[in-house]
Structure formats: structure tokens, C-alpha cells
Amino acid sequence: MSSFRVKGGLKLKGEITPQGAKNEALQILCAVLLTKEDITIHKIPNIRDVNKLMELLADMGVKVEKIGPESYRFNAGKVDLDYLDSEKFLTKASALRGSVMILGPLLARFGKGKISKPGGDKIGRRRLDTHFVGFQKLGAKFNYDDKQEIYNIDGKQLKGAYMLLDEASVTGTANILMAAVMAEGKTSIYNAACEPYLQQLCDMLNRMGAKIAGVGSNLLHIEGVKELGGTEHTLLPDMIEIGSFIGLAAMTQSEITIKDAQIHRLGIIPDTFKRMGIKLEFKGDDIYIPAQKHYEIETFIDGSILTVADAIWPGFTPDLLSIVLVTATQAKGTVLVHQKMFESRLFFVDKLIDMGAQIILCDPHRATVIGLDRKYPLKGIRMTSPDIRAGVSLLIAALSAEGTSVIDNVEQIDRGYQYIDQRLNALGADIVRID
């Protein structure tokens, strides 16, 4: 297990470019299974979850060729379906939650799929019902081995159908969509997720020959085709990294420019951080954050305490609530952070309280943060990263704190942020990785 030793209190300065979006990468990589032709993908982030998925695809027989620092060419012309029956496949797939999205492409192209119960962050229940009910609407048949926790799926005769999803699941929508693009007839998916990453997947599939209408809305119409071809695709910058860097700049009183942020794809993320009192300047597609000694949280128009809550797109992404929470600790004012979608994502605030933050954990979903305008700086402590987003929030807290902090289990951070220690050190941080 690796750790970060972080010297706090340093002001950072410079430019940083966000990595390619992790959540988009996991969808797009699974989509390479839909065709026997070459697919080239650019801006693939070098992070653990993405690398593990590429390893899994290679083990399945997909040819993976690195053609640039962040660019790869994939060819799934010879997929070894027998590998799905191996213990190695089941073990690898269960360690990565994103692996569930190989099911849609496997059902579409080969008529069958198999996967063990996926893992992922320990952030509460993340059920798979939406995926599986969607497959069943298309005609797939399930056999679940509860002893081995293995799902066997027969999708030899997928047919288009109308479905109303019980939740606007991003991965669920992506999975069902990839199964439907080669199903016989027409499929309509209502209450579909419409995040920019899902829009990117739709655009890529359409370039491959799919017929998807309604892209960007919550009602997708898909007309099935017999086969798909190759294409070239570039991932969006990771909006979670962009939000993390905004919070980092505010907390550490740093002057940072976030390059090529594709601001028009960020939704209400910039406005939410502005409501936290953080100054942002847009220069083309770059976001400039000036060094701020003070930032004050807005109230609602009637004077009541600001609430920042997560919601399905175009609402505020749940992945950035922990960043809002930690950023508020050094602001002036009070904010209620309401994590509606996951019940365990606020269970890192005890570490911030130990550092001196004024936070009331109301219940598993809500925390009230009382910002005291830097009157009482956070203090460096030793702590453990419980998941990706909480981990980087603790890193931001450590960078702003007085003294030295040690963060254990940074493999969790590595799952979502590539070379984060090296990239922040280039801006003036002092982060030492201890193996």
C-alpha cells in the first residue's frame, strides 16, 4: 500500500491540463467490442481503472496497440469467447465495476455474455437492476449462479423495445444502448441518462454506423443495424478533475489556469463553484482561477443557507460534492451538502473534523459545513483514502493545511487521477509518494 506525504501551506502556480475523462473512457473502451474493425481512441487517461479494463479486453483477444502518449488503436476482430468461462476473467472483471459495460456489446455482437458481480468504490449500494431489466426488455434471458455470483446471459435474439428506465443510470443507459444498436427493430429508451459522456458514446456509435436519435435528451431512439464499422474518437477532458482543480486553487490560495476545459460541456459546475465565492475567468476554453485570500459562500435569495445537492445531468454531479465540501471548510459562510445518490460518500468527513474543520454530519446523506474564513487553518494529520473522490478531497485538504499530512491507500486516488502527485508538484506542491 502506497502513501502520500504532503507538506501543506504552499501556494501553487501555473497551468494544468485535465486528463481524458475516466467515466467516458470506460464506456468507449467497452464499445470497441461492437466491431471487428479498428477503433482509435485519443486522450485515454493512464489510471488504474482504465488500464485494468484495457488489460481485460486484451485478455479477451482484443488487439491493443499504443500509438501515442495517450492514443491507442483497438481491434476486436478475434474475441475469445471461451475466455469468459475462465476463472481469470471472472476474477479480473469482479475487481472493476466498469467491466459490467462489456455485456451490452457482447450481447449485441455475439449473442451471449457472462460476468461476475462487479466491484468498485465502497460508496453504498450501486445496483445493476437497470442494466439487467433493460437487457430483458430486449429479450435477453438470465441465469444467475448465486453461489459463484456469476451472471450468464443469453441474448441470441435481441429485439427492439420501448423501455422506461427506473433510474437515469449512466452506465445502465450506456450498456442498454450498446446492446440495442444491433438489436432487430427499433428501441426507445426513456429516462435515459444524457451526460456529456453518454452523448460522446452516442456520437461515436453513430460514426460507426449506428442509428441513434435524440442524443443529449432523456429519450433515445435506436434503429438496429446488422453491423458496425471502425472510427476515431477523442475523449472529453475529465470534468471531475476540472472541478477538483478549481477547489484546490481556492483552498490553497493558488493562481492556476486549467487548459482546454471545454467549458460548454461542464454544465452548472462552474456556476456552482462561483456560488462558493470562487472567482473564475474564462479565457477561450481555459479557466483561470486567480489567487484568493478569501471567498464567501452565497446564500439563497431569501437569505437561507445555500444547499449544494447532486442530481442527474444536467444537475450537479455527485462526484464533485466531496470537493465542494472540503472547499467550504476554508470559505466564509455555511453550506449544506446533500449527497442524495450514495449513502456512504460523506464518511470521510471525520478526517476533516480531525484536521480542525467545522462540519456537522447530519446523516449518511447530509453534512453542514461552517466556513470560518481561514481563521482556523486545517492541521496536518495521518489519514486513509476510502475511495477515489474522498481521497483527492483529503489531498486538497492536506495541501492547504498547516504542517505535514500522510495519506494512506493512495491506490484509490490513482484509480481516478493520473500522476496526480507529479502534476501538482510541477505547480509547486510538495507531495512525496511512499511505497
URVEN-V312821 format. One record per residue. N is the residue number from 1. RES is the residue in one letter. PSI is psi as a letter, one per 40 degrees, with the letter a starting at -180 (NA if undefined). OMEGA is omega in whole degrees, -180 to 180 (none if undefined). Layout:
# URVEN-V312821
<<N;RES;PSI;OMEGA> <N;RES;PSI;OMEGA>>
This chain:
# URVEN-V312821
<<1;M;h;-179> <2;S;i;180> <3;S;i;170> <4;F;h;167> <5;R;h;-169> <6;V;h;173> <7;K;h;-176> <8;G;i;173> <9;G;e;-179> <10;L;i;176> <11;K;h;-178> <12;L;i;179> <13;K;h;175> <14;G;a;-178> <15;E;i;177> <16;I;h;-180> <17;T;h;180> <18;P;i;177> <19;Q;i;172> <20;G;i;-172> <21;A;h;179> <22;K;d;-174> <23;N;d;174> <24;E;d;-177> <25;A;d;-177> <26;L;d;178> <27;Q;d;-175> <28;I;d;180> <29;L;d;178> <30;C;d;-177> <31;A;e;180> <32;V;d;180> <33;L;e;-175> <34;L;e;-175> <35;T;i;175> <36;K;e;-179> <37;E;i;-178> <38;D;i;171> <39;I;h;179> <40;T;h;-178> <41;I;h;-180> <42;H;i;178> <43;K;f;176> <44;I;h;-178> <45;P;i;179> <46;N;g;-179> <47;I;i;-170> <48;R;d;-176> <49;D;d;179> <50;V;d;180> <51;N;d;179> <52;K;d;178> <53;L;d;178> <54;M;d;176> <55;E;d;180> <56;L;d;179> <57;L;d;179> <58;A;d;178> <59;D;d;179> <60;M;e;179> <61;G;e;178> <62;V;h;177> <63;K;h;-178> <64;V;h;-176> <65;E;h;177> <66;K;h;-176> <67;I;e;179> <68;G;i;-178> <69;P;d;-179> <70;E;e;-174> <71;S;h;-179> <72;Y;i;172> <73;R;h;-178> <74;F;i;172> <75;N;h;-179> <76;A;f;-179> <77;G;d;-178> <78;K;g;179> <79;V;h;-180> <80;D;g;-178> <81;L;d;178> <82;D;d;179> <83;Y;d;-179> <84;L;d;-179> <85;D;e;-175> <86;S;i;177> <87;E;d;-179> <88;K;d;179> <89;F;d;-177> <90;L;d;179> <91;T;d;-179> <92;K;d;-178> <93;A;d;-178> <94;S;d;-179> <95;A;e;-175> <96;L;h;-177> <97;R;d;-179> <98;G;e;-179> <99;S;e;180> <100;V;d;-177> <101;M;e;171> <102;I;e;-176> <103;L;d;-179> <104;G;d;178> <105;P;d;179> <106;L;d;179> <107;L;d;-178> <108;A;d;-172> <109;R;d;-173> <110;F;e;176> <111;G;e;176> <112;K;i;179> <113;G;i;-179> <114;K;h;180> <115;I;i;174> <116;S;i;-178> <117;K;h;-175> <118;P;i;177> <119;G;b;-179> <120;G;a;180> <121;D;i;175> <122;K;g;-175> <123;I;f;-180> <124;G;a;-178> <125;R;h;176> <126;R;g;-170> <127;R;i;-178> <128;L;e;-176> <129;D;d;-177> <130;T;d;178> <131;H;d;-169> <132;F;d;176> <133;V;d;177> <134;G;d;177> <135;F;d;180> <136;Q;d;177> <137;K;d;179> <138;L;e;177> <139;G;e;179> <140;A;i;179> <141;K;h;-173> <142;F;i;170> <143;N;h;-177> <144;Y;h;175> <145;D;h;-174> <146;D;e;178> <147;K;d;180> <148;Q;e;-177> <149;E;f;-179> <150;I;h;176> <151;Y;h;173> <152;N;h;-173> <153;I;h;177> <154;D;h;-179> <155;G;f;-175> <156;K;d;-176> <157;Q;g;179> <158;L;h;178> <159;K;i;-179> <160;G;i;-178> <161;A;i;171> <162;Y;h;176> <163;M;i;175> <164;L;h;-177> <165;L;i;180> <166;D;e;173> <167;E;i;-178> <168;A;g;-178> <169;S;h;180> <170;V;d;-179> <171;T;d;178> <172;G;d;178> <173;T;d;-179> <174;A;d;-177> <175;N;d;180> <176;I;d;179> <177;L;d;-178> <178;M;d;174> <179;A;d;-173> <180;A;d;-174> <181;V;d;179> <182;M;e;175> <183;A;i;-179> <184;E;h;177> <185;G;a;-174> <186;K;i;177> <187;T;h;172> <188;S;h;179> <189;I;h;179> <190;Y;i;-172> <191;N;f;176> <192;A;i;171> <193;A;i;-178> <194;C;f;177> <195;E;i;177> <196;P;d;-180> <197;Y;d;177> <198;L;d;176> <199;Q;d;178> <200;Q;d;179> <201;L;d;179> <202;C;d;-179> <203;D;d;179> <204;M;d;-179> <205;L;d;177> <206;N;d;176> <207;R;d;179> <208;M;e;179> <209;G;e;177> <210;A;i;178> <211;K;g;-177> <212;I;h;177> <213;A;i;-180> <214;G;e;-177> <215;V;h;-179> <216;G;e;177> <217;S;i;178> <218;N;e;176> <219;L;h;-179> <220;L;h;174> <221;H;h;-177> <222;I;h;173> <223;E;h;-174> <224;G;i;175> <225;V;i;-176> <226;K;d;180> <227;E;i;179> <228;L;i;-180> <229;G;a;-179> <230;G;i;179> <231;T;i;175> <232;E;i;-173> <233;H;i;176> <234;T;h;-179> <235;L;i;172> <236;L;i;170> <237;P;i;-175> <238;D;h;-178> <239;M;d;179> <240;I;d;174> <241;E;d;-179> <242;I;d;177> <243;G;d;179> <244;S;d;-179> <245;F;d;176> <246;I;d;178> <247;G;d;179> <248;L;d;-179> <249;A;d;-179> <250;A;d;-176> <251;M;d;-174> <252;T;e;-179> <253;Q;f;-173> <254;S;i;176> <255;E;h;-173> <256;I;i;173> <257;T;h;177> <258;I;h;-173> <259;K;i;172> <260;D;f;-176> <261;A;e;-175> <262;Q;g;-171> <263;I;d;-177> <264;H;e;179> <265;R;e;-174> <266;L;e;179> <267;G;b;-176> <268;I;e;-179> <269;I;d;179> <270;P;d;-179> <271;D;d;179> <272;T;d;179> <273;F;d;174> <274;K;d;178> <275;R;e;174> <276;M;e;179> <277;G;e;-176> <278;I;h;180> <279;K;h;177> <280;L;h;175> <281;E;h;179> <282;F;h;179> <283;K;g;-171> <284;G;b;177> <285;D;e;177> <286;D;i;176> <287;I;h;179> <288;Y;h;177> <289;I;h;179> <290;P;i;177> <291;A;h;-178> <292;Q;h;176> <293;K;d;-179> <294;H;i;170> <295;Y;h;-171> <296;E;h;-179> <297;I;h;177> <298;E;i;168> <299;T;i;171> <300;F;i;-175> <301;I;d;-179> <302;D;e;178> <303;G;e;-179> <304;S;i;-175> <305;I;h;178> <306;L;h;172> <307;T;h;173> <308;V;h;-177> <309;A;i;177> <310;D;i;178> <311;A;i;175> <312;I;i;-179> <313;W;h;14> <314;P;f;174> <315;G;a;-175> <316;F;h;-176> <317;T;h;179> <318;P;d;-178> <319;D;e;-179> <320;L;e;180> <321;L;d;179> <322;S;d;177> <323;I;d;176> <324;V;d;-178> <325;L;d;-177> <326;V;d;180> <327;T;d;-178> <328;A;d;-176> <329;T;d;-179> <330;Q;e;178> <331;A;i;169> <332;K;h;-180> <333;G;a;-173> <334;T;i;177> <335;V;i;173> <336;L;h;178> <337;V;h;-175> <338;H;h;179> <339;Q;g;-173> <340;K;d;-165> <341;M;d;180> <342;F;h;-173> <343;E;e;-177> <344;S;e;-173> <345;R;e;179> <346;L;e;-175> <347;F;f;171> <348;F;e;-174> <349;V;e;177> <350;D;d;177> <351;K;d;179> <352;L;d;177> <353;I;d;177> <354;D;d;179> <355;M;e;177> <356;G;e;180> <357;A;i;178> <358;Q;g;-176> <359;I;h;173> <360;I;h;176> <361;L;h;-173> <362;C;d;180> <363;D;a;-177> <364;P;e;-175> <365;H;e;-172> <366;R;i;175> <367;A;h;175> <368;T;h;-179> <369;V;h;180> <370;I;h;-180> <371;G;h;-175> <372;L;f;170> <373;D;f;176> <374;R;e;179> <375;K;d;-180> <376;Y;g;-178> <377;P;i;174> <378;L;i;180> <379;K;i;180> <380;G;h;178> <381;I;i;171> <382;R;h;-176> <383;M;i;-178> <384;T;h;178> <385;S;h;-179> <386;P;d;179> <387;D;i;-173> <388;I;d;-171> <389;R;d;175> <390;A;d;-179> <391;G;d;-179> <392;V;d;175> <393;S;d;176> <394;L;d;177> <395;L;d;177> <396;I;d;178> <397;A;d;-179> <398;A;d;-180> <399;L;d;-179> <400;S;e;-172> <401;A;i;171> <402;E;h;178> <403;G;a;-175> <404;T;h;176> <405;S;i;172> <406;V;h;179> <407;I;h;179> <408;D;i;177> <409;N;f;-178> <410;V;e;172> <411;E;d;176> <412;Q;d;179> <413;I;d;-180> <414;D;d;180> <415;R;d;-175> <416;G;e;-175> <417;Y;h;-176> <418;Q;h;176> <419;Y;f;-172> <420;I;d;179> <421;D;d;-179> <422;Q;d;-177> <423;R;d;179> <424;L;d;176> <425;N;d;178> <426;A;e;177> <427;L;e;179> <428;G;e;177> <429;A;i;177> <430;D;g;-179> <431;I;h;-180> <432;V;h;177> <433;R;h;-179> <434;I;h;-179> <435;D;NA;none>>
